[in-house]
Amino acid sequence: MPALTDADFDARVVDARGLVLVDFWAPWCEPCARLSPTVEALASEHAGAVTVTAIDVEAHPAAPARHAVLSLPTVILFRDGAEVERLTGSPSEKRIRRALEKHLT
């Protein structure tokens, strides 16, 4: 899963066409570590239909701040650069799947 930085966030998410899922995480966040395999599995499953990426909020704080990411983990779905859905806390795989399916159709 490709990692985002503050420098390329806008080019790869805000300026992107289609559906982009961004996993906002930090190295010290245990729920983030538990969520990561689920996000990676969904990325493989939906390859070509959804761009799935992640950003370490500790190493790259500007983009998360601009998007008001206040808790971890946070998963945001963007369509054509606009936020269409936000999942905070430790969203279940089922919850993320429902959000993806809603925006893929």
DSSP file (Angstrom, degrees, kcal/mol; ACC not computed):
  #  RESIDUE AA STRUCTURE BP1 BP2  ACC     N-H-->O    O-->H-N    N-H-->O    O-->H-N    TCO  KAPPA ALPHA  PHI   PSI    X-CA   Y-CA   Z-CA
    1    1 A M              0   0    0      0, 0.0    52,-0.1     0, 0.0     2,-0.1   0.000 360.0 360.0 360.0 123.3    0.0    0.0    0.0
    2    2 A P        -     0   0    0      0, 0.0    52,-1.5     0, 0.0     2,-0.3  -0.366 360.0-131.6 -68.5 140.3    1.6    3.3   -1.1
    3    3 A A  B     -a   54   0A   0     50,-0.2     2,-0.2    -2,-0.1    52,-0.2  -0.702  15.2-142.2 -92.7 142.1    2.4    5.8    1.7
    4    4 A L        -     0   0    0     50,-3.5    52,-0.5    -2,-0.3     2,-0.3  -0.624  11.6-162.7 -96.0 159.4    1.4    9.5    1.4
    5    5 A T     >  -     0   0    0     -2,-0.2     4,-1.2    50,-0.1     3,-0.2  -0.861  37.3-105.6-129.2 168.8    3.4   12.5    2.6
    6    6 A D  T  4 S+     0   0    0     -2,-0.3     4,-0.5     1,-0.2     3,-0.3   0.885 120.1  56.7 -59.0 -36.9    2.4   16.1    3.2
    7    7 A A  T  4 S+     0   0    0      1,-0.2     4,-0.2     2,-0.1    -1,-0.2   0.829 118.2  28.2 -67.9 -33.3    4.2   17.0   -0.1
    8    8 A D  T  > S+     0   0    0     -3,-0.2     4,-2.3     1,-0.1     5,-0.2   0.412  90.7  98.9-111.0   4.1    2.2   14.6   -2.3
    9    9 A F  H  X>S+     0   0    0     -4,-1.2     4,-2.0    -3,-0.3     5,-0.8   0.934  86.8  45.1 -57.4 -50.5   -1.2   14.4   -0.5
   10   10 A D  I  4>S+     0   0    0     -4,-0.5     5,-3.3     1,-0.2     6,-0.3   0.919 114.6  48.1 -62.3 -44.0   -3.0   16.9   -2.7
   11   11 A A  I  45S+     0   0    0     -4,-0.2    -1,-0.2     1,-0.2    -2,-0.2   0.872 120.7  36.5 -64.7 -36.9   -1.6   15.5   -5.9
   12   12 A R  I  <5S+     0   0    0     -4,-2.3    -1,-0.2     3,-0.1    -2,-0.2   0.614 136.3  13.8 -95.1 -13.4   -2.5   11.9   -5.0
   13   13 A V  I ><5S+     0   0    0     -4,-2.0     3,-0.7    -5,-0.2    68,-0.3   0.673 127.2  39.9-123.8 -61.3   -5.8   12.5   -3.1
   14   14 A V  I 3 <S+     0   0    0     -5,-0.8    -3,-0.2     1,-0.3    -4,-0.2   0.869 125.1  37.7 -66.4 -38.2   -7.3   15.9   -3.6
   15   15 A D  T 3 <S+     0   0    0     -5,-3.3    -1,-0.3    -6,-0.2    -4,-0.1   0.429  96.6 111.7 -91.9   0.9   -6.5   16.2   -7.3
   16   16 A A    <   -     0   0    0     -3,-0.7     2,-0.3    -6,-0.3     4,-0.1  -0.389  62.9-132.2 -78.0 151.6   -7.2   12.5   -8.0
   17   17 A R        +     0   0    0     63,-0.1     2,-0.1    -2,-0.1    -2,-0.1  -0.795  69.0  12.5 -96.9 145.1  -10.1   11.2  -10.1
   18   18 A G  S    S-     0   0    0     -2,-0.3    62,-2.4    32,-0.1     2,-0.4  -0.415 107.0 -24.4  90.4-165.7  -12.2    8.4   -8.7
   19   19 A L  E     -bC  50  79A   0     30,-0.5    32,-2.5    60,-0.2     2,-0.4  -0.737  54.9-177.8 -94.1 129.5  -12.4    6.9   -5.3
   20   20 A V  E     -bC  51  78A   0     58,-3.0    58,-3.1    -2,-0.4     2,-0.5  -0.995  11.5-158.1-127.9 127.7   -9.4    7.1   -2.9
   21   21 A L  E     -bC  52  77A   0     30,-3.1    32,-2.6    -2,-0.4     2,-0.5  -0.920  10.5-165.8-103.9 126.0   -9.3    5.6    0.6
   22   22 A V  E     -bC  53  76A   0     54,-2.8    54,-2.4    -2,-0.5     2,-0.7  -0.961   8.2-156.2-116.7 125.1   -6.9    7.1    3.0
   23   23 A D  E     -bC  54  75A   0     30,-2.3    32,-2.4    -2,-0.5     2,-0.6  -0.886   9.4-157.3 -97.5 112.7   -5.9    5.4    6.2
   24   24 A F  E     +bC  55  74A   0     50,-3.2    50,-1.5    -2,-0.7     2,-0.3  -0.832  31.6 149.6 -92.3 122.6   -4.6    8.0    8.8
   25   25 A W  E     -b   56   0A   0     30,-2.2    32,-3.1    -2,-0.6    33,-0.5  -0.857  35.3-145.0-145.4 173.3   -2.4    6.2   11.3
   26   26 A A    >   -     0   0    0     -2,-0.3     3,-1.5    30,-0.2     7,-0.1  -0.983  28.8-118.4-144.1 151.9    0.6    6.6   13.7
   27   27 A P  T 3  S+     0   0    0      0, 0.0     6,-0.1     0, 0.0    -1,-0.1   0.797 113.8  50.2 -61.9 -29.6    3.3    4.1   14.7
   28   28 A W  T 3  S+     0   0    0      4,-0.0     2,-0.8    -3,-0.0    -3,-0.0   0.495  85.8 103.7 -86.4  -4.0    2.3    4.2   18.4
   29   29 A C    <>  -     0   0    0     -3,-1.5     4,-1.8     1,-0.2    -3,-0.2  -0.705  49.9-170.6 -88.9 105.7   -1.4    3.6   17.6
   30   30 A E  H  > S+     0   0    0     -2,-0.8     4,-2.0     1,-0.2     5,-0.2   0.903  87.3  52.6 -63.8 -43.0   -2.3    0.0   18.5
   31   31 A P  H  > S+     0   0    0      0, 0.0     4,-1.7     0, 0.0    -1,-0.2   0.865 107.4  54.6 -60.7 -32.0   -5.8    0.2   16.9
   32   32 A C  H  > S+     0   0    0      2,-0.2     4,-1.9     1,-0.2    -2,-0.2   0.918 106.5  50.5 -64.2 -42.8   -4.1    1.5   13.7
   33   33 A A  H  < S+     0   0    0     -4,-1.8    -1,-0.2     1,-0.2    -3,-0.1   0.873 110.6  49.2 -63.7 -37.2   -1.8   -1.6   13.7
   34   34 A R  H  < S+     0   0    0     -4,-2.0     4,-0.4     1,-0.2    -1,-0.2   0.832 112.6  48.3 -70.3 -31.6   -4.8   -3.9   14.0
   35   35 A L  H >X S+     0   0    0     -4,-1.7     4,-2.1    -5,-0.2     3,-0.6   0.789  92.5  79.4 -78.0 -28.8   -6.7   -2.1   11.2
   36   36 A S  H 3X S+     0   0    0     -4,-1.9     4,-2.6     1,-0.2     5,-0.2   0.859  89.4  50.9 -53.5 -47.0   -3.8   -2.1    8.8
   37   37 A P  H 3> S+     0   0    0      0, 0.0     4,-2.3     0, 0.0    -1,-0.2   0.876 110.5  51.3 -61.4 -34.5   -4.1   -5.7    7.6
   38   38 A T  H <> S+     0   0    0     -3,-0.6     4,-2.4    -4,-0.4    -2,-0.2   0.933 111.1  46.8 -64.9 -46.0   -7.8   -5.1    6.9
   39   39 A V  H  X S+     0   0    0     -4,-2.1     4,-2.0     1,-0.2    -1,-0.2   0.905 112.6  50.3 -63.4 -41.4   -7.1   -2.0    4.8
   40   40 A E  H  X S+     0   0    0     -4,-2.6     4,-1.9    -5,-0.2    -1,-0.2   0.898 110.3  49.8 -64.2 -40.3   -4.4   -3.9    2.9
   41   41 A A  H  X S+     0   0    0     -4,-2.3     4,-2.4     1,-0.2    -2,-0.2   0.911 111.0  48.9 -64.4 -42.3   -6.7   -6.8    2.2
   42   42 A L  H  X S+     0   0    0     -4,-2.4     4,-2.2     1,-0.2    -1,-0.2   0.855 107.2  56.6 -65.7 -34.2   -9.4   -4.4    0.9
   43   43 A A  H  < S+     0   0    0     -4,-2.0    -1,-0.2     2,-0.2    -2,-0.2   0.922 110.6  43.7 -62.0 -44.2   -6.8   -2.7   -1.3
   44   44 A S  H >< S+     0   0    0     -4,-1.9     3,-1.0     1,-0.2    -2,-0.2   0.914 113.9  50.7 -66.2 -42.7   -6.0   -6.0   -2.9
   45   45 A E  H 3< S+     0   0    0     -4,-2.4    -2,-0.2     1,-0.2    -1,-0.2   0.849 119.2  35.7 -64.4 -36.0   -9.6   -6.9   -3.3
   46   46 A H  T >X S+     0   0    0     -4,-2.2     3,-2.1    -5,-0.2     4,-1.9   0.091  80.7 151.9-108.3  22.0  -10.6   -3.6   -4.9
   47   47 A A  T <4 S+     0   0    0     -3,-1.0     4,-0.1     1,-0.3    -3,-0.1  -0.280  71.7  19.3 -55.3 133.6   -7.4   -3.0   -6.9
   48   48 A G  T 34 S+     0   0    0      2,-0.5    -1,-0.3     1,-0.1     3,-0.1   0.012 122.0  61.1  93.7 -28.3   -8.3   -0.9  -10.0
   49   49 A A  T <4 S+     0   0    0     -3,-2.1   -30,-0.5     1,-0.3     2,-0.4   0.750 111.6  25.7 -98.9 -30.3  -11.6    0.4   -8.5
   50   50 A V  E  <  - b   0  19A   0     -4,-1.9     2,-0.6    -7,-0.2    -2,-0.5  -0.997  68.8-136.9-136.4 136.2  -10.2    2.2   -5.5
   51   51 A T  E     - b   0  20A   0    -32,-2.5   -30,-3.1    -2,-0.4     2,-0.5  -0.858  26.8-165.3 -89.5 123.2   -6.9    3.8   -4.7
   52   52 A V  E     + b   0  21A   0     -2,-0.6     2,-0.3   -32,-0.2   -30,-0.2  -0.945  19.6 150.1-115.4 129.2   -5.9    2.8   -1.2
   53   53 A T  E     - b   0  22A   0    -32,-2.6   -30,-2.3    -2,-0.5     2,-0.3  -0.889  27.2-141.8-147.6 174.2   -3.1    4.6    0.6
   54   54 A A  E     -ab   3  23A   0    -52,-1.5   -50,-3.5    -2,-0.3     2,-0.4  -0.969   2.2-155.3-143.1 155.6   -2.0    5.6    4.1
   55   55 A I  E     - b   0  24A   0    -32,-2.4   -30,-2.2    -2,-0.3     2,-0.8  -0.992  18.8-133.9-137.1 130.2   -0.4    8.5    5.8
   56   56 A D  E  >  - b   0  25A   0    -52,-0.5     4,-2.3    -2,-0.4   -30,-0.2  -0.719  17.4-159.9 -78.9 109.0    1.6    8.5    9.1
   57   57 A V  T  4 S+     0   0    0    -32,-3.1   -31,-0.2    -2,-0.8    -1,-0.2   0.735  87.3  55.3 -69.0 -22.0    0.1   11.5   10.9
   58   58 A E  T  4 S+     0   0    0    -33,-0.5    -1,-0.2     1,-0.2   -32,-0.1   0.907 115.1  36.5 -75.5 -42.5    3.1   11.8   13.2
   59   59 A A  T  4 S+     0   0    0      1,-0.3    -2,-0.2    -3,-0.1    -1,-0.2   0.777 132.1  29.7 -79.0 -27.6    5.6   12.1   10.3
   60   60 A H     <  +     0   0    0     -4,-2.3    -1,-0.3     1,-0.1     3,-0.1  -0.689  68.7 157.6-134.8  78.9    3.3   14.1    8.1
   61   61 A P     >  +     0   0    0      0, 0.0     4,-1.9     0, 0.0     5,-0.2   0.660  57.7  73.8 -82.8 -16.7    1.0   16.3   10.2
   62   62 A A  H  > S+     0   0    0      2,-0.2     4,-2.4     1,-0.2     5,-0.2   0.950  96.9  45.2 -67.9 -49.8    0.0   19.0    7.8
   63   63 A A  H  > S+     0   0    0      1,-0.2     4,-1.4     2,-0.2    -1,-0.2   0.929 114.2  48.8 -62.4 -46.1   -2.4   17.1    5.5
   64   64 A P  H  4>S+     0   0    0      0, 0.0     5,-2.6     0, 0.0    -1,-0.2   0.896 111.2  51.3 -60.3 -36.9   -4.2   15.4    8.5
   65   65 A A  H ><5S+     0   0    0     -4,-1.9     3,-1.6     1,-0.2    -2,-0.2   0.913 106.9  53.0 -65.1 -41.7   -4.6   18.8   10.2
   66   66 A R  H 3<5S+     0   0    0     -4,-2.4    -1,-0.2     1,-0.3    -3,-0.1   0.790 112.4  46.1 -63.1 -26.7   -6.1   20.3    7.0
   67   67 A H  T 3<5S-     0   0    0     -4,-1.4    -1,-0.3    -5,-0.2    -2,-0.2   0.171 114.5-117.2-103.9  16.8   -8.6   17.5    6.9
   68   68 A A  T < 5 +     0   0    0     -3,-1.6     2,-0.9     1,-0.2    -3,-0.2   0.852  45.8 174.1  53.8  43.3   -9.4   17.8   10.6
   69   69 A V      < +     0   0    0     -5,-2.6    -1,-0.2     1,-0.2    -2,-0.1  -0.742   7.8 160.9 -81.2 110.3   -8.2   14.3   11.6
   70   70 A L        +     0   0    0     -2,-0.9     2,-0.3    -3,-0.1    -1,-0.2   0.551  55.0  37.3-111.7 -12.9   -8.6   14.4   15.4
   71   71 A S  S    S-     0   0    0     18,-0.0    -1,-0.1   -47,-0.0   -47,-0.1  -0.968  84.0 -91.3-140.3 157.4   -8.6   10.7   16.3
   72   72 A L  S    S+     0   0    0     -2,-0.3   -47,-0.1     1,-0.1     2,-0.1  -0.926  95.2  29.8-124.4 148.2   -6.8    7.6   15.2
   73   73 A P  S    S+     0   0    0      0, 0.0    16,-1.0     0, 0.0     2,-0.4   0.657  75.1 168.0 -73.2 154.6   -7.4    5.5   13.3
   74   74 A T  E     -CD  24  88A   0    -50,-1.5   -50,-3.2    14,-0.2     2,-0.5  -1.000  16.1-165.2-129.5 133.7   -9.4    7.5   10.8
   75   75 A V  E     -CD  23  87A   0     12,-3.0    12,-3.1    -2,-0.4     2,-0.4  -0.983   9.3-171.8-117.8 125.6  -10.3    6.3    7.4
   76   76 A I  E     -CD  22  86A   0    -54,-2.4   -54,-2.8    -2,-0.5     2,-0.5  -0.969  12.1-151.5-121.0 133.2  -11.5    8.8    4.9
   77   77 A L  E     -CD  21  85A   0      8,-2.9     7,-3.2    -2,-0.4     8,-1.4  -0.891  14.8-168.7 -99.6 129.0  -13.0    8.1    1.4
   78   78 A F  E     -CD  20  83A   0    -58,-3.1   -58,-3.0    -2,-0.5     2,-0.5  -0.942   8.0-163.1-115.4 138.7  -12.5   10.8   -1.2
   79   79 A R  E >  S-CD  19  82A   0      3,-2.8     3,-2.0    -2,-0.4   -60,-0.2  -0.987  80.5 -18.3-121.7 121.8  -14.3   10.9   -4.5
   80   80 A D  T 3  S-     0   0    0    -62,-2.4   -63,-0.1    -2,-0.5    -1,-0.1   0.863 131.0 -50.9  50.1  40.2  -12.7   13.2   -7.1
   81   81 A G  T 3  S+     0   0    0    -63,-0.4     2,-0.4   -68,-0.3    -1,-0.3   0.288 116.3 108.5  88.1  -9.3  -10.9   15.0   -4.3
   82   82 A A  E <  S-D   79   0A   0     -3,-2.0    -3,-2.8   -69,-0.1     2,-0.2  -0.839  74.6-113.0-105.1 137.8  -13.9   15.6   -2.0
   83   83 A E  E     +D   78   0A   0     -2,-0.4    -5,-0.3    -5,-0.2     3,-0.1  -0.487  38.4 168.5 -65.4 129.0  -14.5   13.8    1.2
   84   84 A V  E     +     0   0A   0     -7,-3.2     2,-0.3     1,-0.4    -6,-0.2   0.579  63.8  12.0-116.7 -19.0  -17.5   11.5    0.9
   85   85 A E  E     -D   77   0A   0     -8,-1.4    -8,-2.9     2,-0.0     2,-0.4  -0.965  56.2-162.7-160.9 143.6  -17.2    9.4    4.1
   86   86 A R  E     -D   76   0A   0     -2,-0.3     2,-0.5   -10,-0.2   -10,-0.2  -0.997   3.2-171.4-131.8 129.6  -15.3    9.4    7.3
   87   87 A L  E     -D   75   0A   0    -12,-3.1   -12,-3.0    -2,-0.4     2,-0.2  -0.985  14.0-176.2-120.7 122.7  -14.8    6.4    9.7
   88   88 A T  E     +D   74   0A   0     -2,-0.5     2,-0.3   -14,-0.2   -14,-0.2  -0.720  46.8  22.2-118.1 167.6  -13.2    7.1   13.0
   89   89 A G  S    S-     0   0    0    -16,-1.0    -2,-0.1    -2,-0.2   -18,-0.0  -0.638 122.7 -30.3  80.9-137.5  -12.1    4.9   15.9
   90   90 A S  S    S-     0   0    0     -2,-0.3    -1,-0.1   -18,-0.1    -2,-0.1  -0.715  71.9-161.2-115.7  79.3  -11.6    1.3   15.0
   91   91 A P        -     0   0    0      0, 0.0    -2,-0.1     0, 0.0    -4,-0.0  -0.332  19.1-119.8 -63.9 140.2  -14.0    0.7   12.2
   92   92 A S     >  -     0   0    0      1,-0.1     4,-2.2   -54,-0.0     5,-0.2  -0.298  21.3-111.1 -73.1 162.1  -14.8   -2.9   11.6
   93   93 A E  H  > S+     0   0    0      1,-0.2     4,-2.8     2,-0.2     5,-0.2   0.905 120.6  54.5 -58.4 -41.1  -14.0   -4.6    8.3
   94   94 A K  H  > S+     0   0    0      1,-0.2     4,-2.5     2,-0.2    -1,-0.2   0.901 107.5  49.3 -60.6 -42.2  -17.8   -4.8    7.7
   95   95 A R  H  > S+     0   0    0      2,-0.2     4,-2.0     1,-0.2    -1,-0.2   0.902 112.6  46.6 -65.8 -41.5  -18.2   -1.1    8.2
   96   96 A I  H  X S+     0   0    0     -4,-2.2     4,-2.7     2,-0.2    -2,-0.2   0.918 111.5  52.3 -67.0 -42.3  -15.4   -0.2    5.8
   97   97 A R  H  X S+     0   0    0     -4,-2.8     4,-3.1     1,-0.2     5,-0.2   0.919 108.3  50.8 -58.1 -45.3  -16.8   -2.7    3.2
   98   98 A R  H  X S+     0   0    0     -4,-2.5     4,-2.3     1,-0.2    -1,-0.2   0.917 111.1  48.5 -59.9 -42.8  -20.2   -1.1    3.5
   99   99 A A  H  X S+     0   0    0     -4,-2.0     4,-1.7     2,-0.2    -2,-0.2   0.928 113.4  46.9 -63.8 -44.7  -18.7    2.4    2.9
  100  100 A L  H  X S+     0   0    0     -4,-2.7     4,-1.5     1,-0.2    -2,-0.2   0.943 112.5  48.8 -61.3 -47.9  -16.7    1.2    0.0
  101  101 A E  H  X S+     0   0    0     -4,-3.1     4,-1.2     1,-0.2    -1,-0.2   0.887 108.2  54.9 -60.9 -39.3  -19.6   -0.6   -1.6
  102  102 A K  H  < S+     0   0    0     -4,-2.3    -1,-0.2    -5,-0.2    -2,-0.2   0.889 115.5  38.1 -60.0 -39.2  -21.8    2.4   -1.2
  103  103 A H  H  < S+     0   0    0     -4,-1.7    -1,-0.2    -3,-0.2    -2,-0.2   0.567 109.4  60.9 -93.5  -9.0  -19.4    4.6   -3.0
  104  104 A L  H  <        0   0    0     -4,-1.5    -1,-0.2    -3,-0.2    -2,-0.2   0.700 360.0 360.0 -85.9 -20.6  -18.3    2.1   -5.7
  105  105 A T     <        0   0    0     -4,-1.2    -1,-0.2    -5,-0.2    -2,-0.2   0.458 360.0 360.0 -93.8 360.0  -21.9    1.8   -7.0
